Amino acid sequence: MASIRRPGRASIFSPATEREREENFESYWRYQQRRDGEILEDAKDLSEKHKNLARFQSDTVRTRRPVPDTFDRNYITMRDDPRSLDRRTLLLTFLYKFARHEWIGISAAWDECPPVARAVYLIDKISRYHLAEEFCHMRLFQEMFRTFGLDGVEWGPLPKRTKQLYGAFARLPGALVAPPAFVSELMGLTVYLQLDKMLDGVVGDEPDVRDRIRELLRAIMTDELSHVGERRNFMGPIGVRAAKLMVRPMFRAFFGGIPEAPLLFDTRQMRKDAEAFDYSTISPEVLDVSWVPSYCTRP
């Protein structure tokens, strides 16, 4: 995705008054409902995203190059030397580990977040929709794997201790949760931006596959961009300062646990990009259909 700098876009760390943040929560809630439609609680789904997934599934695209068996051996835990894997397989094993990390977190958080019908506060309704969006992303990830002929990819059972840890995190006071949750979203966005850039080099020999993966990826990226703004909106001045301090250690911890990461990305540069993130670097086709806090669009 080309980097296009335009005036009128500001840093994600831009200051905001309490009143501005209240107004932006209301704006974001309207955006969520307009984009996602009705929440389907039992299915952890959203009506408009369900329709979008059905559209992808009714017009399938499949690779003509089977993925090597090395994927099956390494996608859960890297058993081979990652340098021995071809770049496409390396990308897919990374993507599985990345997505499963997301799935574990949202599965635990879902149990701690009240359904929309029982939510008292607007931020709880927003959070429930947010989690439903993330579950929709898991279905889009699975569609990516199916595009590569990997129909049997599942996320596996949620480890009991991990579920307990994530559940405890979700029960912490909002002021403590907000900074790491924001950095997590920012980290996800940097991954999607890098994946988008490398598609031509990895699957460019199959243009139909490349275009389908990019379409699925950008459906996720659009939400992720709005999540970055939403999570920023939870933080006051102290939270913003805390988030800035968390970027470096959280990036190191996350990418340090995935051996494929340094072979695919310049993770140090990704961290710097996150610390300096502003909306002027996002392409119009993503930015124009996502949501941006009003205080990040000042001249």
Summary of the structure (lengths in Angstrom):
residues: 299
radius of gyration: 18.7
end to end distance: 23.9
largest distance: 54.9
contacts: 900
relative contact order: 0.17
helix: 70%
strand: 2%
